[in-house]
Each structure stands twice: as C-alpha cells, then as structure tokens.
Amino acid sequence: MGYFLADFAKKRGLKYVMDGKNVIIYKKATKGMEGTPMITLQTHQDMVCVAKDGYEIDFLEQGIESYNDGIYIRSKDNNTSLGADDGIGVSIVLAILDSKTISHGPLECLFTWDEEQEFSGAIALTPGILKGKYMMNIDWETDGELCIGTAGGLDVAANLAYNITETPSGYAAYNLSVSGLTGGHSGVAIVNGGSNAIKLLGDFLATISDLRLAAIEGGSFPNVISISSKATVLVPETQKAEFETKWKKYVAEVKAKYATADPNMELTIVETETPKESMTEVQTKAVFAGLANAAQGVTEWSETVKDIFETSNNVGPITMKDGTLNIEYLVRGFNNDNIAKLADNIIAGFEGSKVGFTTRKYGAFSPWNPSLDSALMNYARNIYQEHFGKPISLRKVGGGLELSEFAVVYPDMQFISYGPTVNDPHTINETVEVKTVKSTWEYTVELLRNIKQLEN
C-alpha cells in the first residue's frame, strides 16, 4: 500500500516522504491560500481482514469484492470485512490531493500503517517530521459527530509451552464450538453487552474438573470481539453423561443471557475420535482457570459520560500448535493506572498456576483526553453549523485512535476526528453509508476552504 501511495504522489508531481512504512504526501497551497496554517490530514493504510467461516481468500493478493446497493457499500454476499475502516478515509484524502479545484492551504497528508493492531506506524513516526499545527483525522465512524477523546490501551499475551503427552486409555473426546456471535470492534461494540466466543468456551471448560485439552482456536485480532471458537477436549468415559448434561444446561443459560445481543449464537457438541496426544490435566486446568479469571467486556463504566466504559477487556485470538498455546488480550481505558491494574490481574491468573505460563505486556497507547478550549475543535464546530445548519455532536469514545500517540509526541498540535458512518467495522457485516460519504467530503472541503478563519 505504501508503494501505491508513493506512486500516486509521483504521478501528480507531489513531494512525498516514506518514514518507515508511513507515507507523507505534501501539497502546496492553492492560489490565495498561501500563508494559511498547514493542515495535517491523517488516515491509516491497513484494515482488519475477516472472512466468513468457510470462505477462502488471500487478503494480500485478492481485492475485496464490494457491492453498492445505493444506501450502503458492503462486501459481496457479506463474505469479508469491507475495509472502509479506513479505506474510505484514505480515498477522501487521495481525492483532495488529486483535485485541481478545491481551495486549501499547505497540506501534509499522513498515511500510517498498523493502526489496527499496535499503532506501530504512529509510534514509530519520526519526531519533528510533521510540520502541521492542526491535524484532521478521518477515521471516525459516525457522521455528524466530532471525536475529541479516545481510550488508551495495552496488549497482554499469555504463552504456554505445554507438554504433549500420550492420551491415557478410558477417555472420550468431544468437539465443542461456538459460532454466530455478533462481534465487532472491541473499543466500540464492547458496550453492547454481547459475548466473546473464546470466553464462552473458557468459562464452561473451567467448570470441568477432569479434562484434557487436545486443540483450541478462536478469534482473529485483539481488537475484534471473537465471533467463533472451537475446541477438542477429552473427559473420562465414565463422566460422558455428566459432561453432556452440563453442556446442555450451559447452552440454555448463555443463549438466554445473550438472546438480545447475540441472537444468532450457536453452540454445538459432537463426540469424535479420541486423539492420541493431548495436554496434561494440570496444564489444561490452568489454561481454563486463566481464561475464566480474566473478565470479558466492560469492567468499569464511566461516571461522567453516558454509555462509555472506563475500563474494558477483550480476549482473542487463542491458538494452539506444535506444543505452544497463545492467548492475547486487549485492555482499554481512560486511566493508565486502571489499565495496568486490569492487565496485571490477567497476568496473575496465568502465572499463578505455576505450570509454565510466560506473559508479556506490549503495544501500550495512551488515552487522548479532550481539550474543550481547542481552537481547531471550535472552528470545526462552527464550520459544520454553517454548512449543514445544525450542530455537530462531540464524542469521547472507547475505541483507540492514533491521535493519542501523536498527542504525546506533538503536545502543541490540536486534533479532531470525523468521518462517514461505518457500521459493524472489523466484521463481515461491515458497511459504509453512501450519503454520509458525500457529507464527509463536503465537510472536509469546507474545513480546508475556510481555514483562514481558524486563526483570525
């Protein structure tokens, strides 16, 4: 993607810089706009690649097949995520760079990489390379809103080099699966009260005393609420009836609990051939005790902003292969101390088992807290009111934006985030609302065209 952007700039005679995998494209002020403040337009190059169960695609080689029904753009047959997050933002900025008619001051257009996982591009950005005083991020996902603050976060990983042992005689094996959950962005949809497929399996299996694990997998990325998971487990043949009864009861309980948030939830159990090898009972118990210990979803609600969490957690993905089991989490919050406390609790749940778990914390990003006296924010509010004849809503949200990292490196820069309506990002149901692309385009043009007002 970075090479595409560089080629785009070359073909138009625009100066550009490749800072690592980040790309910055510069465009001079149009006639009459010289001397106005430089504006940094910012988007990210990457997307979350999610495919429908059973649908095969190589995201690195194949493009997304999209469909426009006049109201929404979505992937064809909802086979994959769309990539509107943040492909639509990239498209808007490229259209600005390509235009010969839009009035604007000097522009630097920053396209970062790896926003969806660790903010690596934002974190790695060379200090001092950005010259703009004001940054407009086009990665917000609700039209008519101005984001002025976001949560911070921290990734946690638990890894176990487990003992592959011969399965003793007298064990029966079952394939368990959870599927059909609603899922979504772990910084946004987490407040909707839905479940996580990995957590559902983990909570049930933590209640089984005699158990051996042969296989488990689920989830895609730490910032995506897991919609499916599956495991192969072994129980003593003498406990088969009890195990099946417990599962049936558990299925009824969770389906009732999540009937509204996850109406299409499916949980299945199928007896299968007993694997020759499996994890020891002691290590199996530690795996599911750790999963059960770590909370899923909102752990604390904001006392000042309605329907926003103060701290939350999401588990996923989980993988088990070649003697190594890996579990990942993404903790989010608006207070770094609370984030660290929740992360430490997750770690304690695994390390405390003393069966060989190693853990690490990584990918920390800071909260971006709002500045209500921001000149850029007030300018953006006024322009929206003038052009659309109604006020724009201000939002502080749980999803992370790269602005939190930029604010650390560039403390004197002012930031806003806005964008068209993107529904169900990070899922196969992802859509972008067509009419809101038009309004976001108009808003961007007006913000650039009237920039002289910003410092008057």
C-alpha positions in Angstrom: 0.0 0.0 0.0 2.8 2.4 0.8 4.3 1.9 -2.6 0.9 2.6 -4.2 0.8 5.9 -2.3 4.3 6.8 -3.3 3.5 6.1 -6.9 0.3 8.2 -6.6 2.3 11.1 -5.5 5.0 10.7 -8.2 2.4 10.7 -11.0 1.0 14.0 -9.7 4.3 15.7 -9.1 3.7 15.8 -5.4 6.5 15.7 -2.9 6.4 12.7 -0.6 8.3 11.0 2.2 8.3 7.4 3.3 9.0 7.4 7.0 9.4 3.7 7.7 6.1 2.3 6.4 4.3 5.6 6.9 3.8 7.8 3.9 3.5 11.5 3.9 2.4 13.4 0.8 2.7 17.2 0.6 0.6 19.6 -1.5 1.2 23.3 -1.8 -1.4 25.9 -1.0 -3.7 26.9 -3.8 -3.7 30.5 -5.1 -4.8 32.9 -2.5 -4.3 30.5 0.4 -0.6 31.0 0.8 0.3 31.9 4.4 -2.5 29.9 6.0 -1.6 27.3 8.6 -0.5 23.9 7.4 -3.1 21.2 7.9 -2.2 17.5 8.5 -4.8 15.2 7.1 -4.4 11.7 8.6 -5.7 8.2 7.8 -4.3 4.7 8.1 -3.4 2.2 5.3 -4.3 -1.1 6.9 -7.6 -2.9 7.5 -8.9 -5.7 9.7 -9.2 -8.8 7.4 -12.1 -11.0 8.5 -13.8 -13.7 6.3 -17.0 -15.6 6.7 -16.4 -19.1 8.1 -15.6 -21.4 5.2 -14.9 -18.6 2.7 -11.3 -18.7 1.4 -9.5 -15.5 0.4 -5.9 -14.4 0.3 -6.2 -10.8 1.6 -2.7 -9.9 0.5 -3.3 -10.9 -3.1 -7.0 -10.6 -3.7 -9.1 -7.4 -3.6 -12.4 -7.0 -1.7 -15.4 -7.6 -3.9 -17.8 -4.8 -2.9 -21.4 -4.1 -3.7 -23.2 -0.8 -3.7 -27.0 -1.0 -3.2 -27.4 2.8 -3.2 -27.7 3.0 0.5 -24.7 1.0 1.7 -21.5 -0.3 0.3 -20.6 -3.8 1.7 -18.6 -6.8 0.6 -20.3 -9.1 -1.8 -22.6 -11.6 0.0 -21.0 -10.3 3.3 -18.1 -12.7 2.6 -15.4 -10.4 4.2 -14.9 -7.2 6.1 -15.1 -4.3 3.7 -12.0 -2.2 4.7 -14.0 1.0 4.9 -12.1 1.4 8.2 -10.0 3.2 7.0 -10.2 2.8 3.2 -12.9 5.5 3.0 -10.7 8.0 4.8 -7.7 7.2 2.5 -10.0 7.7 -0.5 -11.2 11.1 0.6 -7.6 12.3 1.2 -6.4 11.0 -2.1 -9.3 12.8 -3.8 -8.2 16.0 -2.1 -4.7 15.5 -3.3 -5.9 14.7 -6.9 -8.2 17.8 -7.1 -7.3 20.9 -9.1 -10.3 22.9 -8.0 -10.5 22.7 -4.2 -9.1 25.7 -2.3 -6.8 24.8 0.6 -3.7 25.9 2.4 -0.5 23.8 2.6 -1.3 20.2 3.3 0.7 17.3 4.6 -1.2 14.0 4.3 -0.1 11.3 6.6 -1.0 7.6 5.9 0.1 5.4 8.8 0.4 1.6 8.9 -0.6 -1.0 11.5 -3.2 1.2 13.2 -5.4 -1.9 13.7 -3.1 -3.8 15.9 -0.4 -1.9 17.7 -0.3 1.7 16.4 3.2 0.8 15.2 3.2 3.4 12.5 2.1 6.2 14.8 4.5 5.2 17.5 7.4 4.9 15.0 6.8 8.3 13.4 10.0 10.3 13.5 9.7 13.2 16.0 9.7 16.5 14.2 8.7 15.2 10.8 5.2 16.6 11.0 5.0 20.4 10.4 1.3 21.0 10.7 -0.2 22.7 13.8 -3.6 21.2 13.3 -4.4 17.5 12.5 -7.7 16.3 11.0 -8.1 12.5 11.3 -10.7 10.9 9.0 -11.1 7.6 10.8 -14.2 8.3 12.9 -17.2 6.1 12.1 -20.3 8.1 12.7 -21.4 11.0 10.5 -22.4 14.2 12.3 -20.0 13.6 15.2 -16.7 15.1 16.1 -14.5 12.8 18.2 -12.4 14.8 20.7 -11.1 12.0 23.0 -10.4 8.3 23.0 -9.3 5.5 25.3 -5.8 4.2 25.7 -4.9 0.5 25.7 -2.5 -2.2 26.5 -2.0 -5.7 24.9 -1.4 -8.7 27.1 -0.2 -12.1 25.9 0.0 -15.4 27.8 2.0 -18.2 26.3 2.4 -21.8 27.4 4.9 -24.3 26.1 2.8 -27.3 27.1 3.7 -30.9 27.5 2.4 -33.1 24.6 1.5 -36.4 26.3 0.0 -39.7 25.2 -3.7 -39.7 25.9 -4.4 -42.4 28.6 -7.0 -45.1 27.9 -10.5 -44.6 29.0 -11.1 -41.1 27.6 -13.8 -39.9 25.3 -13.3 -36.8 23.0 -15.7 -34.0 22.0 -15.6 -31.2 19.5 -17.2 -28.1 21.1 -17.9 -25.0 19.0 -19.3 -21.5 19.5 -20.4 -19.5 16.4 -22.7 -16.9 15.1 -21.9 -14.2 17.6 -22.3 -10.5 16.7 -18.8 -9.5 17.5 -17.5 -6.1 16.4 -14.8 -3.6 17.3 -13.6 -4.2 20.9 -13.4 -0.5 21.6 -16.9 0.3 20.3 -19.2 -2.8 20.3 -17.9 -3.9 23.7 -20.6 -1.7 25.4 -23.4 -3.6 23.6 -23.4 -6.5 26.1 -22.5 -9.2 23.6 -20.3 -12.2 24.4 -17.0 -13.5 23.2 -16.8 -17.0 21.7 -13.4 -17.7 23.4 -14.7 -16.6 26.8 -17.8 -18.7 26.4 -15.8 -21.9 25.9 -13.3 -20.9 28.6 -15.9 -20.3 31.2 -17.6 -23.6 30.6 -14.5 -25.7 30.5 -13.2 -24.1 33.7 -16.0 -25.9 35.5 -15.0 -29.4 34.4 -12.6 -31.0 36.9 -11.3 -34.0 34.9 -10.3 -32.6 31.5 -7.6 -32.8 28.9 -7.2 -30.3 26.0 -6.3 -31.5 22.5 -7.0 -28.5 20.4 -8.4 -25.0 20.7 -8.7 -21.9 18.4 -10.7 -18.8 18.1 -10.7 -15.1 17.3 -8.8 -13.1 14.8 -7.3 -9.9 16.4 -7.2 -8.5 19.9 -9.3 -5.5 18.8 -12.1 -7.8 17.4 -14.6 -9.4 19.6 -14.4 -13.1 18.8 -17.4 -14.5 16.9 -16.4 -18.1 16.8 -14.2 -20.6 18.6 -13.8 -24.4 18.8 -12.0 -26.9 21.0 -11.4 -30.6 21.2 -11.4 -31.9 24.8 -11.2 -35.2 26.5 -13.2 -36.4 29.5 -13.2 -39.8 31.3 -15.7 -42.1 29.6 -17.3 -42.6 33.0 -18.2 -38.9 33.0 -19.6 -38.6 29.5 -23.2 -38.3 30.6 -22.4 -35.7 33.2 -20.4 -33.7 30.8 -23.1 -33.7 28.1 -25.7 -32.7 30.7 -23.6 -29.8 31.9 -23.0 -28.6 28.4 -26.7 -28.7 27.5 -27.5 -26.7 30.7 -24.8 -24.2 29.9 -26.0 -23.7 26.3 -29.5 -22.9 27.6 -28.1 -20.4 30.1 -25.9 -18.4 27.8 -28.5 -18.4 25.0 -31.0 -16.9 27.3 -28.4 -14.4 28.7 -27.3 -13.1 25.3 -30.6 -13.5 23.4 -30.7 -9.8 22.6 -27.0 -9.1 21.9 -26.2 -12.4 20.2 -29.5 -13.7 18.7 -27.7 -16.0 16.2 -25.5 -17.7 18.7 -24.9 -21.4 18.1 -23.1 -23.8 20.5 -22.5 -27.4 19.4 -21.1 -30.6 20.8 -20.1 -33.7 18.8 -18.4 -36.8 20.1 -15.3 -37.6 18.0 -12.4 -40.0 17.8 -10.1 -39.7 20.7 -6.8 -38.0 19.8 -3.6 -40.0 20.6 -2.0 -36.9 22.2 -3.3 -34.2 24.5 -2.3 -31.7 27.1 -2.0 -32.8 30.7 -4.9 -32.3 33.1 -2.9 -30.0 35.3 -1.9 -27.7 32.4 -5.4 -27.9 30.9 -6.9 -26.8 34.2 -4.5 -23.8 34.3 -5.5 -22.7 30.8 -9.2 -22.6 31.5 -8.7 -21.1 35.0 -6.8 -18.3 33.5 -9.4 -17.7 30.8 -12.2 -17.8 33.4 -10.3 -15.4 35.7 -9.9 -12.6 33.1 -13.0 -10.5 32.8 -14.6 -10.0 29.3 -16.3 -6.8 28.3 -16.8 -3.7 30.4 -15.2 -3.9 33.8 -16.0 -0.3 34.9 -18.4 2.3 33.4 -17.6 6.0 33.1 -19.2 8.1 35.8 -19.2 11.2 33.6 -20.1 10.1 30.1 -23.2 8.0 29.3 -22.7 4.6 27.7 -18.9 4.7 27.7 -16.7 2.4 29.6 -14.0 3.5 32.0 -12.1 0.2 31.6 -12.7 -2.9 29.4 -11.1 -6.1 28.2 -11.3 -8.4 25.2 -9.8 -11.8 24.7 -8.6 -13.1 21.4 -7.2 -14.7 19.4 -6.3 -18.0 21.0 -4.1 -20.6 19.1 -2.6 -24.0 20.0 0.0 -25.5 17.7 3.2 -27.5 17.9 3.4 -27.5 21.7 2.7 -23.8 22.2 -0.6 -22.2 23.3 -1.0 -18.5 22.9 -3.7 -16.2 24.3 -4.0 -12.5 23.6 -5.9 -9.7 25.3 -6.5 -6.0 24.7 -7.3 -3.9 27.8 -8.7 -0.4 27.2 -9.4 2.5 29.4 -9.2 6.3 30.1 -6.8 6.0 33.0 -3.4 4.3 32.6 -3.3 3.1 36.2 -6.6 1.3 35.8 -5.4 -0.2 32.5 -2.3 -1.5 34.2 -4.2 -2.9 37.2 -6.5 -5.0 34.9 -3.6 -6.2 32.8 -1.8 -7.3 36.0 -4.9 -9.2 37.1 -4.9 -11.1 33.8 -1.3 -12.0 34.1 -1.7 -13.2 37.7 -4.4 -15.6 36.6 -2.0 -17.4 34.3 1.3 -17.0 36.1 -0.2 -18.0 39.4 -0.9 -21.5 38.1 2.8 -22.3 38.2 2.6 -24.6 35.1 5.0 -22.7 32.9 3.0 -19.7 31.5 5.0 -16.8 30.4 3.4 -13.4 29.9 4.1 -10.0 28.5 2.6 -6.6 28.1 3.2 -4.6 24.9 1.7 -2.2 22.4 0.7 0.4 25.1 -1.1 3.5 23.8 -2.1 6.5 25.9 -5.6 7.9 26.3 -6.4 11.0 24.3 -8.3 13.2 26.7 -10.4 16.1 25.3 -9.3 19.8 25.3 -12.5 21.8 25.4 -10.7 25.1 24.6 -9.2 23.8 21.4 -9.3 26.4 18.6 -9.5 23.6 16.0 -12.4 21.9 17.7 -14.4 25.2 17.9 -13.6 26.0 14.3 -14.8 22.6 13.2 -18.0 23.0 15.2 -18.7 26.4 13.6 -18.0 25.2 10.0 -20.3 22.3 10.5 -23.1 24.5 11.8 -22.7 27.0 9.0 -22.7 24.4 6.2 -25.3 21.9 7.5 -27.4 24.2 9.6 -27.3 22.0 12.7 -24.7 21.4 15.4 -22.2 18.6 15.3 -22.1 16.2 18.3 -19.0 15.9 20.4 -17.9 12.4 21.4 -15.4 10.8 23.8 -15.1 7.1 23.0 -13.7 3.8 23.9 -12.1 3.0 20.6 -8.5 3.9 20.2 -7.3 6.4 17.6 -3.7 7.2 16.6 -4.2 10.7 17.8 -3.4 9.5 21.3 0.1 8.7 20.2 0.5 11.9 18.1 -0.6 13.9 21.2 2.4 12.5 23.2 5.0 13.3 20.5 3.4 16.6 19.4 1.9 18.1 22.6 1.3 21.5 20.9 -0.7 20.1 18.0 -4.5 20.2 18.0 -6.6 17.3 16.9 -10.1 16.4 15.7 -11.5 13.2 14.2 -14.6 12.8 12.0 -15.8 10.6 9.1 -18.7 8.9 7.4 -20.8 6.3 9.0 -19.2 2.8 9.0 -21.3 0.1 10.6 -20.0 -3.1 12.1 -16.3 -2.5 11.4 -14.0 -5.5 11.8 -16.8 -7.9 10.8 -18.2 -9.5 7.7 -21.2 -7.2 8.1 -19.1 -4.0 7.7 -20.8 -1.3 5.6 -20.3 2.4 4.8 -23.4 4.6 4.4 -23.2 6.2 0.9 -24.9 9.5 1.7 -22.5 10.1 4.7 -19.5 9.8 2.4 -20.9 12.8 0.5 -21.4 14.8 3.7 -18.0 14.0 5.0 -16.5 15.0 1.7 -18.3 18.3 1.8 -17.3 18.9 5.4 -13.6 18.2 4.6 -13.8 20.6 1.6 -15.4 23.3 3.8 -12.8 22.9 6.6 -10.0 23.4 4.1 -11.6 26.1 2.1 -12.3 28.3 5.1 -9.1 27.7 7.0 -8.3 31.4 7.1 -11.0 31.7 9.8 -9.1 29.3 12.1 -6.5 31.8 13.4 -8.5 35.0 12.9 
